[in-house]
Amino acid sequence: MAERTTIQIPGFRGDVITLGHHEYDGARAVWNGAVDRRPRVIARCRATADVAAAVRFACDRRLEIAVRGGGHNVAGTAVCDDGIVIDLSAMSAVTVDPVERTALVQGGALWGDVDHATQAHGLATTGGIVSHTGVGGLTLGGGIGWLMRKHGLAVDNLVEAEVVTAGGEIVRASASDHTDLFWALRGGGGNFGVVSSFRFSLHPVGPTVLAGPVFWAAEDTTDVLRFYREFVTDASDELGNVIRLGTIPPLSVVDKDLHFRPAIAVASCYAGPVAEGERALRALRQFGTPLVDLVGPTLYVDHQSGVDDTVPHGWRYYWKATNLTSLSDAVIDVVAEHAYGATSPRSYAAMFHFGGAVARAPRQATAYTGREVEHNIVIDAAWLPEQGDAVGTSETAWARAFLDALKPHRAGVYVNFLDSDDDTGRVREAYGDDTYRRLAEVKAKYDPENVFHNNKNIQPGTPAQ
């Protein structure tokens, strides 16, 4: 065992984890098992004051900074080599005000923590579709989820944020305080400071919703997508859909003969009365010859965690993504041709349906762009650690080729879906020139030295630049 290094952080009351500590390897591991970085120190914070102390310590010593909320970003930006990880994972409390319909959420909380607390009051806000995703990273990039067509993105429900800036100052950003920072936080990622808490607006949801996937054979993909395109044209805001193209996961509720069979699924969550959902989904469930129909009344919290086991911590992941100009016949043809070409049966592509409240929100209200987008797609290469580099190389090549084939139909990209170094040049694509320029101005005000750069980085700029 390596000799333990002792580091003291002035004013810090959390846990300091360094090489040789029995928790070091676990604390530096993130969701994507392909990421293997070794920080000099991991500062596991217990309160906002600890975050501020860790930031000041890092800046005084010019250490690389990574900020860990849920550690779920595919690029592994929550951990760095030879620097400091400001770890918020112990700060996961969620406090619900059922009268005001708000939730105060600490920066290290996961969406499962939020759903558990809010659903006790029959309330929810738009969150990730995997419950072990971190609240912080998902929200700061925009925040898509099952409820977005009815209640908007996570950033549309954010009403206040407590932020530790690069100078170690603690500020509150809202519609009335530090308004430039509040605008930037809602879509601009972790570029502007460490968000130690979020306050979200909540909405009546569930506790029982009509939800679940319908699977069809892969050879039916073109027909299913063309039907789906028409099906969602006039869909109500209550209907959230995600298309999954790959294989049928080995879920306990699925017959073993269907496990890992190539298939297309349309998964739904109806954020309204179950009886209305039954009527809204009838045509979809009756289309063609489904292999399996898992739609039914279910607790919202169970639906939110229903695919957790299909994307566990420690597997190897590599993503490519783009917004789509439309779900045209040409796009459908590309998707049908490439979606099932992966070597690993755990790889898949997912398409998210937007519109509704996402499209109606004012374009200039937040830094999130792409509100006019109807669909986006994320191509998720996934393989087991023991499958080795050969499979990894094959899977990443599949994802890249798939994205290349979609090039004529690309319309920007969702920043949270950007992966590793080969995606760094796409940050401006995620925002467009005007929003990027405005974000760069806010960055120059709150982080002029680009202290927070282990992220989908925005360079500090000025209006003149």
N, C-alpha and C positions, 0 to 999 in steps of 0.2 A: 504494500500500500504506500502511495506517495506521502511524503511528509506534509503535514498540514501547515498552510501559511496563515498567519494571524494578521488581520487587517482591522483597524479601528476606524469607524466612520463617525466623526463628531456629531452629536445631537441625534444619533440614530438608535432607536429602541427595538428595531426588528431583529431578524436573524441574518447574520453575515456568514455566507457559505463560500468556502474557498477550496482549492485543490486539497485533497486529503480528508475533507469532511465526508462523513458517511452518506450524506444526502447529495453530494456534489453531482454525481452522474445522473441521478434522477431529476435534479433541479435544472440541469442544462438540457435535458431532453425535451423536444417539442413534438407536436402532433406528427409532423412529417419526419419519418425515420431516416430519410435520405440526408437530413441535416445533422451534421456532427461537428459542433463548434465548442471551443473550450474557453470560456470567459475567465478572467483573472479573479473576479469576485461576483457573487450573486447576492444582491441586497434584497432580502424578502421583507417587504414593508408591512407594517401593521396599521399605519394611519398616514394621513396626508403629510403630517410633519416629517415622517420618515422619508417620504418621497422627496420632499424639498431638501432634506439633509443629503440624500443620496445624489441628487442632481448637483448640489453645490460641491460635494466631494469630488464627483467626476469631473466637473468643469475646472476646479482648482488644480487637478492633476492631469488635465487634458486626456482623460480616458475615453475610449470609444463607449458610447451608450447604446444599449438596446433596451427596449421597454416590453415587458411581458405582461399581457393580460391573460388571455386564454392559451397563448402559444399555438394558435391554430392556423396562422397564415402559412400558406403553402411554401412561400419563399423562405420561411424560417427567420424572419426579421426580428423575432423575439429573443434571439440569442446572438452573441458576437464572439469573435476570437479576441482574447487578451484584453478585454475591456470589462465593463460593468453591466450586469443585467439588473435593471430596476424591476423587481419581480412583485407584481401586485396580487399574486394568486391567493394570498392570505386575506386580502381585502375583498370579500365576496358577499357582504351583507346586502340584503334587499329589504327596504322598508316601504310598505304600501300605505297610502292614505286613501281609503275607499270612498271617503266623502268628496275629496278634491279630485279623485281618480288620477292619482300620480304615484309614481314609484321612484324612490331614491335608491340608486344602484351603485355600489362601489365598483371601482375600475377593474378589479380582478374577478368579478362575477362571470359566470357562464349563463347562457340563455336558459339552461335547465333550472338554474337558481331563480331566475326571474319568473319563469312560467310557474314554478312551484309556489312562489309567494303570491303572485297576482291571481292565479286561478282559484286560490282559497277564497277570493272575493268575487269570482265570476268575471274577472277582468284580464285583459292582455294588451300587449302592444306588439308591433311588428318586430319579429326577431328571426334568428337564423333557423334553417330547416334541420340542423343537427344540434342537439341540445348541449354537446360539449364544446361548441364554438364560444369564444369569448365575446362578451358584450362590447368591449372597447373597440377592438379591431373592426368588427362588423359594422358597428354604428358609425365610426369615423369615416369609413369609406362610402357610406350611403345606407346600407342595411336593407337588403331585399329578403322577403320571406312570404309565408302563406297569406298574411293579412294585408299585404301592401296595396292591392287593388281597392280594398275597402277603406283602409285606414292610413295609407301612405307608407313611405319608407321609414326606417328607424330614425333617420335624421329629421323627418317631418314631424315626429313625435317627441323629439328632444326639446325640452324647454329651458334647460339650464345645465351647465357643466362647470365643475370645479377643476381648475387647471394649474399645474405647477409649470411655470415658464422656464426657459433656459437660464434665467438669472436666479432661479430658486424662489421666485415670488409666487404666492398663492393668490389666484384671481378667480372671480366668478364671471362666466360669460353667459349672456342671455340676450333676449330681444331688447333689453334696456341697459345692459352693462357690457362693456367691451364688445360692442355689436359687430365690429369687424372680425374679431376672433371667433365670435359665435357663428358668423356666416362661414368662415373658413373651416371650422371644426366639422361642419355638417357636409362632409364629402371630401375634405382635403386630407384625410388620413392623419397619421401621427406626427405631422411635420411641425406642430406649433407648441408642443408641450406634452406633459403627461397628464391625462385626464384621470383624476383620482375618484371622481364620482359623476354620475349622470342622473338627471331627473327627466323622466318620461311621462307623457300623458298616456292614460289607459282608456280602454274601451270595453264595453260588455261583450264578452265572447264566451260561448260554451256555457257550462263546462263540457257539454256533449256537442260534438259537431259531426257532420257527415263527411267522412274523409277516407282516403285510401287509393291505391293504384288499380288500374285495369291493364293487364298484359295481353299483347298479341304477338304472334310469331314474327320474327325478324323479316321474313319475306313479305309481310303485310305492311311494312313501314311506309312506303309511298302512299298507299291508300289511306292508312290511318292519319298521316300528317295532312293530307289534302282534306280529309273529313274534318280533322281537328281545326284546321285553318278557318273553315266556315262555322264550325261549332262555337268558337270563341269570339266570332265577329260581333255578336250582340250579347255576349255573356254579361250577367250582372256583376257588379263590383264585389259581391260576396264570394264569387267563385275564383279561387286561386288555383293555378295549375302549374305543374312542372312535368316536362317530358323527360323520360330517361331511356337512353338507347345503349344497350350492352347485353348483359345476360340477366336472367332472373336470379336475384340473390338467394342464397340457401336459408331462407327464413323458415322458422318452425311452422308457420301457417301455410306454407306452400308444399305441395306434394313433392317428395324427393325426386321423382322422375323429371320434374321440371327445373330442378336446381342447375344453375349455370347454362340453361338453354338460351341461345340468342333471342332477344325479344325487345320490343318497344313497349314502354309503359306510359300511360298518362295518369299521373297522380293528382288528386284533387283534395281541396279542403274548402268546404262551404261555410263561410263565417256568418251564418244565419240559422233560422229554424231548420231542423232536420227534415221536416216534411217538404219545405221549399227546396232544400238540397236534393231530395229524391227526384222531384220534378225536373230540376235544372240539369241533373246528370243522367236522366233516363236515356236520352238519345245516344250519349257517349257509351253507356254501358251496353246498349243494344247493337252497337255498330259491329258488323263483321262477325267473326268467330273468336271471341277472347279465349286465351289459354286459361286465364284465371282472373276473377273479379274479387278484389279484396275491399271494395268500397262498403262502408257500413257506419252506423253510429259508433263513435269512439270518443273517449275523453281527449280534449285538445292537448293536454300534457302528454298523453301517450302517443298521439300522432306526431307531436313535435320531436319525440325521441325515437320514432319508429324506424329510422334508417341509421341510427347511431352505430350499430354493429357492422354495417357495411362499409364504414370508413373509420376504423379504429385507430387509436394512437399506435405509432410504431411501424406501420406499413410505409413503403416508399411511394411518394406521390410526385407527379409532375403535371402541370396544367398549362393549357393554352385556351384563350378565350377571345370572343369578339361580340359586340352588338351586331345585330343583323338589320339590313335595310328593310327587309320584309321576309315573310315566310312564302316566298315565291316558288313556282315550280322548279326553277333552277336551283334554289337553295335546298329544296326538298330532295332533288336528285343528288346533290353533293352529299347531303347528310346520309341518305340511304346507301350511297356507294362506300362511304368511309367509316360509318359508325361501328361496324362490326369487324373492322380489320385489325383490331388489337390482338396481341399474342396472349396477354393475361386475361382471364375471364373476369377479373375484378375491375378492369378498366371500363369506362363508360363515358357517355356525353350526356349533359343535362341542358335543357332549354327552359328558360323562365319566361312566363307571360306577364307583360306589364300592362299599361293602360290604366283605366280607372282613376283612382285618387293620385297615383304617381304622375300621370299625365296632366292632371288638372292643377297641380301645385304650381305656383308662380315660378317661372324659370330662374329669376334672379334672387329668389329667397334663400337659396342654399348653394354651396359649391358643387353639389352633385349635378352632373350633366347627363344628358341622354334621356330626358323625360319623354321625348317623342318616340323613343324606341318601343316597338311592340314585343320583340323577343331578343334575348341574348342567349349565347351558347357557351358553355365551358366544357372543354375536352379534358377529362380527368384520367390520366394514366396512373394506374395503381398496381403494385406488385408486392409480393412478400419479400422480406429481407433475405430469406434463404434462397431465393430464385437467382440472385447474383446480378452481375453487371450486364451480362448478355441480354437478359430479359429487360433490364432497365433501358438499355440502349434501344432495343426494339420498340419499347413502349413510348419513349420520348420521340422517336422517329415517326411513329404513328400519329402522335398528337400534332407534331409540326406539319406533317403532310396534310392532315385534316384541315388545320388552320390555313395553310397555303391554298388549298382548294377553295376555301371560302373567301379568298382575297377580293374578288370582284363584288362581294356582297357585304363587306365590312363597313360598319358605321360607328367607329369609336369602340371603347372597351370599358367594362366595369373595373375600376381600379383594384377592388378586392380580389379579382380573379387573376391579376398579373402574378407571374411566377418569378423566376430567378433572374440572373444577370442579363440573359438574352431578351428580357422584357423591359429593361430599364429605359430604353429609348421610347417606350410606348406610354410613358406617364403623361406627356403632353397630349398624346392621342386620347387619353382618358378624359381630359378636361377641355380640349380645344384651346386655341390661342388666347382668347379674351379672358376666360376663367383662369387659365394658368397664370396669366400676367397679373391678375388681381390677387391670386393666391401668393404669388412671389412677393408682392408688396406687403401682404400681411406677414409672410415669413420674415421679411427683412425687419419688420417692426418687433416681432416677438422672439425671433431666433436668428439674428443677423450673422452669427458665426456658423450656422448650420450644425449646431450641436446634435439635433435630432435628425440624423440622416440615414440611420438604418431603418429604412421604410421605403415606400414608393415616393422617392425624394423629389421635393420641389426646391429649386435653388433660390436663395434670397435674391430679390430684385428690387428695382425702383421704377417709378413711372417713366423715367427717362430711358430706361433700358427696355 
